Amino acid sequence: MTRLLHRSPAFPPPVAAESSGILIRTADGRAIIDAAGGAAVSCLGHGHPAVIAAIREQVGKLAYVHSGAFSSAPAEELAECLVGHEPGGLSHAYFVSSGSEACEGAFKLARQYFLEVGQPGRTHFIARRQSYHGNTLGALAAGGNAGRRAPYAPLLPESFSHVSAPNAYRRPAGTSEADFVDVLEAELEAEFQRLGPASVAGFVAETVIGATAGAMPAPAGYLAMARRLCDRHGALLILDEVMCGMGRTGTTHAWEQDGASPDLQTIAKGLGGGYQPIAAVLMREPIFAAIRAGSGRLWHGHTYMNHPVACAAALAVQRTIASEGLLDRVQAMGERLSQRLNARFGNHPHVGDIRGRGLIQAIELVSDRAAKEPFDPALRLNERVKQAAFDLGLACYPSGGTVDGVRGDHVLLAPPYIVTAEEIDRIVEILGEAVDLALAS
């Protein structure tokens, strides 16, 4: 009997005993290919010696100090590594322990910024349906997944409203992507006007929507449009790159491929690669300057903010990505993954869409390809695919509610940046077999 409260208490998961590279070995002796990095976390795979050495060294020097009293060399160096060159105008950072914490922190920072500059009426945020920003109450309120929000709806703050996701696969028939962006712009502008532009603090979006919609990039021009509207109305553009950032799409920041940079950005999974819990909020200079010149302090904090060991691990991860040229590798292996997915599933009668960027890609499963009709949620198809793949030695990241938070199934892949071409081929081969087995069962 286990004393842990597992995510599925009736079905405790197998115990992972050890891991290396892209393999996880269970206590009962099975070797499982980690084709999703857990949840797009393990960007360097498992057991990278440079990161392990950095953690050991830092623990021996300084394990913990409270950020209200001390800084540390790893935290200072990690901030310099990330924003010392001011990418897209981002100039300062602080570090927390999860993507949910980072998103909460970004919303609070946006609120503090507007109070510091004398605009206290900015209390609303516009987010998107089928988004996910974390599981704390504020982050869940920002998220637009109906199924995940429903149990906690009475507890959620009402400062978030939602517009449509940029789902190019399900755009109106006969509408070009450019026309679709125009439709989404009109909807976003209408929401600004409904709320009153002077009441909006920010527009919140995942650059590539991750777990809830399945590796969904926005159409060309979408983020530039959002940047333009935020600037017009004096609101902040807040980009959540917890899942898709830090190299996952083939550039350090996913927004580099979209021609628009944020005022606030959250990062997490690829930041520390799972070696330590760590996430970050990145901000532009005007936000930092307003706090420094105003109250002079951040009105928000966590016990483990700027944790020295977590920062040392993340610094080692980022230096390894640079020294091993892994951004180029993500682009090359991402192209191979796309090719293999299209070769295996491009004509599959129950795969409606294949999408993503770099090493975050997904297939969307449909009962009727021509009508883009999802399967009945009662079938729990995504869970059946997950189990079939695991039985075949593959850990992937399926999810349900792809279409509207209730209906729809997809399978997301996010293998480590170190993945080889042969491993990509094997991942897709096993996934193909698992999908067919799940559909036949």
SVG drawing of the C-alpha trace seen along z (x, -y; Angstrom):
<svg xmlns="http://www.w3.org/2000/svg" viewBox="-19 -58 51 64">
<polyline fill="none" stroke="black" stroke-width="0.4" points="0.0,0.0 1.2,-3.5 0.8,-6.4 1.1,-8.9 -1.9,-10.6 -1.3,-10.0 -3.0,-11.8 -5.1,-8.6 -5.3,-7.0 -7.1,-3.9 -4.2,-3.3 -0.8,-4.2 1.8,-4.6 4.9,-2.4 7.9,-3.4 10.8,-5.0 14.1,-3.6 16.7,-5.3 17.1,-7.2 19.7,-8.2 19.5,-10.0 16.0,-9.6 15.3,-6.4 13.5,-5.9 13.8,-2.5 11.1,-1.3 11.6,0.7 10.2,3.8 12.9,3.6 11.1,1.9 12.9,-0.7 10.6,-3.5 11.4,-6.1 10.7,-9.5 9.2,-11.1 7.5,-14.0 10.2,-14.9 7.6,-14.4 5.6,-17.5 8.2,-19.1 10.5,-19.4 13.6,-17.2 15.2,-19.2 18.7,-17.7 17.4,-14.2 18.2,-12.5 21.5,-12.3 23.5,-15.0 26.9,-15.0 27.5,-18.8 24.2,-19.6 24.7,-17.0 28.2,-18.3 26.8,-21.9 24.2,-20.8 26.6,-18.9 29.1,-21.8 26.4,-24.3 24.9,-22.2 28.4,-22.0 28.8,-25.8 25.3,-27.3 22.1,-25.4 19.6,-28.1 19.2,-31.7 16.1,-33.8 15.8,-36.3 14.6,-39.0 18.0,-39.0 20.6,-37.6 21.3,-37.2 23.6,-34.4 26.1,-34.1 24.1,-31.4 20.9,-33.6 22.9,-36.7 24.7,-34.7 21.5,-33.1 19.8,-36.4 22.7,-37.8 22.7,-34.8 19.0,-35.2 18.6,-38.9 22.0,-40.5 21.8,-41.0 18.2,-42.3 16.4,-40.0 13.4,-41.8 13.9,-44.5 13.6,-42.1 16.1,-43.3 15.4,-41.8 14.3,-38.5 13.3,-36.8 13.1,-33.0 10.4,-30.9 9.7,-27.2 7.0,-26.5 5.3,-27.8 2.1,-28.4 4.1,-30.5 5.7,-32.4 2.3,-33.2 0.9,-34.3 3.9,-36.5 3.6,-38.0 -0.1,-39.0 0.8,-40.5 3.8,-42.3 1.6,-43.8 -0.8,-45.0 2.0,-46.5 3.4,-48.2 0.1,-50.0 -0.2,-51.1 3.3,-52.4 2.6,-54.5 -0.7,-55.9 -3.2,-53.8 -5.0,-51.8 -8.0,-51.3 -6.3,-48.6 -7.6,-45.5 -8.7,-43.2 -6.7,-40.7 -7.8,-39.2 -6.7,-35.7 -7.8,-32.9 -10.0,-29.9 -8.1,-26.6 -5.1,-28.1 -3.3,-26.8 -1.3,-29.0 -1.1,-26.8 -3.1,-25.3 -3.0,-27.9 -6.3,-29.8 -5.1,-33.0 -3.3,-31.0 -6.3,-28.7 -8.6,-31.7 -6.3,-33.0 -6.5,-29.6 -9.3,-29.0 -9.8,-25.2 -13.4,-24.7 -12.9,-21.2 -10.1,-22.2 -11.8,-25.3 -15.2,-23.8 -14.6,-22.2 -13.0,-25.4 -15.2,-28.0 -16.8,-29.4 -13.3,-30.1 -11.8,-31.8 -11.2,-35.5 -13.3,-37.3 -10.6,-39.6 -9.9,-37.4 -12.0,-37.2 -11.4,-35.1 -11.3,-35.4 -10.9,-32.6 -7.8,-30.6 -5.9,-31.0 -6.9,-27.6 -6.0,-27.6 -7.1,-24.0 -10.7,-24.9 -11.0,-28.3 -14.1,-29.0 -14.2,-27.1 -12.9,-29.1 -11.1,-31.6 -7.4,-32.1 -5.0,-32.4 -4.5,-36.1 -8.3,-36.6 -8.5,-34.5 -6.0,-36.8 -8.3,-39.7 -11.2,-37.9 -9.3,-37.3 -8.1,-41.0 -11.7,-42.2 -12.7,-39.9 -9.8,-41.0 -10.4,-44.7 -14.1,-44.2 -13.1,-42.7 -10.9,-45.7 -13.9,-47.9 -16.3,-45.8 -14.1,-46.0 -13.0,-49.6 -9.4,-49.9 -8.3,-51.9 -9.3,-49.0 -7.2,-46.3 -3.8,-45.5 -2.7,-42.9 -3.3,-40.3 -2.1,-36.9 -1.2,-34.2 1.0,-31.1 3.2,-31.7 2.6,-28.1 -0.4,-26.6 0.9,-23.5 -1.0,-20.9 -4.6,-21.9 -4.7,-22.4 -1.7,-20.3 1.3,-22.3 -0.7,-24.9 1.2,-27.8 -0.6,-31.0 -1.1,-32.0 1.5,-34.3 1.0,-37.9 -1.1,-37.0 1.3,-38.0 2.3,-41.1 -1.4,-42.0 -1.7,-41.4 1.4,-43.5 -0.1,-46.3 -3.4,-46.3 -1.7,-46.2 0.4,-49.2 -2.7,-51.1 -4.5,-50.6 -1.6,-50.9 -1.9,-47.3 1.0,-44.8 1.6,-41.8 2.3,-38.9 3.6,-35.7 3.6,-32.4 6.4,-30.3 6.5,-27.9 6.2,-24.9 7.3,-26.3 10.2,-28.5 13.9,-28.1 14.8,-26.3 11.8,-24.0 10.8,-25.5 14.4,-25.9 15.0,-29.4 15.6,-30.4 12.3,-32.2 9.4,-31.0 8.3,-34.7 11.5,-35.2 9.8,-33.4 6.7,-35.6 8.1,-39.1 6.7,-40.4 8.3,-40.5 6.5,-40.7 6.5,-43.1 6.4,-40.2 7.3,-36.6 7.1,-33.4 9.5,-30.5 10.0,-27.2 10.3,-23.7 13.2,-24.1 14.9,-26.5 16.1,-23.9 15.3,-20.7 13.7,-19.0 17.0,-18.8 15.6,-21.3 12.2,-23.0 12.6,-26.4 10.7,-29.0 11.1,-32.7 9.4,-36.0 11.2,-38.2 10.3,-41.8 11.1,-44.9 13.1,-47.8 10.1,-50.2 8.5,-47.8 11.6,-47.3 12.2,-51.1 8.7,-51.9 9.2,-49.7 12.6,-51.0 11.5,-54.7 8.2,-54.1 7.7,-52.0 11.2,-50.5 10.2,-47.0 8.5,-43.9 5.1,-43.3 5.3,-39.6 7.5,-36.8 8.0,-33.1 10.1,-31.2 12.2,-29.6 12.5,-32.6 16.0,-32.8 16.9,-29.4 20.8,-29.0 20.8,-25.3 17.9,-25.6 19.6,-28.6 22.9,-26.7 21.2,-23.8 19.4,-26.1 22.6,-27.9 24.3,-24.6 21.4,-23.6 21.5,-26.9 25.3,-26.7 25.0,-23.1 22.4,-24.1 24.7,-26.8 28.0,-24.7 26.5,-21.7 24.7,-23.7 21.3,-22.2 19.2,-25.0 20.4,-23.9 19.7,-20.3 16.2,-21.1 15.5,-22.7 17.0,-19.7 15.3,-17.0 12.1,-19.1 12.0,-18.9 12.6,-15.2 9.8,-14.7 7.4,-16.7 8.4,-14.6 8.0,-11.3 4.6,-12.3 3.3,-13.4 4.6,-10.2 2.9,-8.0 -0.3,-10.0 -0.8,-12.3 -3.3,-10.0 -4.6,-8.4 -8.4,-8.5 -8.5,-9.5 -5.7,-12.1 -7.1,-15.5 -4.1,-17.7 -0.4,-17.5 1.1,-20.7 3.8,-22.3 7.3,-23.8 10.7,-22.3 10.5,-19.6 6.9,-20.3 4.5,-18.7 1.2,-17.0 -1.4,-15.0 -5.2,-15.7 -7.4,-12.7 -10.9,-12.9 -13.7,-10.4 -14.5,-12.0 -11.6,-13.6 -13.7,-15.5 -16.0,-17.0 -13.2,-17.5 -15.5,-15.8 -13.9,-14.8 -14.4,-11.4 -17.0,-11.0 -15.2,-12.1 -16.7,-9.0 -14.3,-6.9 -11.3,-8.5 -9.3,-7.9 -6.3,-10.0 -5.9,-7.8 -6.1,-4.7 -3.4,-5.9 -1.2,-6.8 -1.6,-3.3 -1.0,-1.5 2.1,-3.5 3.4,-2.9 2.8,0.8 4.9,0.6 7.7,-1.3 6.9,-4.9 5.9,-7.7 4.0,-10.4 1.7,-13.2 -1.9,-12.8 -4.7,-15.0 -8.4,-15.5 -10.7,-18.5 -8.6,-19.7 -11.6,-21.4 -13.5,-23.1 -12.1,-21.8 -14.4,-18.8 -14.4,-17.3 -11.3,-16.4 -8.1,-14.3 -4.5,-15.0 -1.1,-13.4 1.8,-15.7 5.4,-14.8 8.3,-16.9 11.4,-14.7 14.7,-16.0 16.9,-18.2 19.5,-15.5 17.2,-13.1 18.8,-11.3 17.2,-10.8 17.0,-7.1 15.2,-7.8 12.7,-10.1 11.9,-7.4 11.4,-4.9 9.1,-7.3 6.8,-7.8 6.8,-4.1 5.7,-3.2 3.1,-6.0 1.6,-4.9 1.2,-1.4 -0.3,-2.7 -2.8,-4.9 -4.0,-2.0 -4.2,0.3 -6.2,-2.3 -8.6,-2.9 -9.1,0.9 -9.8,1.6"/>
</svg>
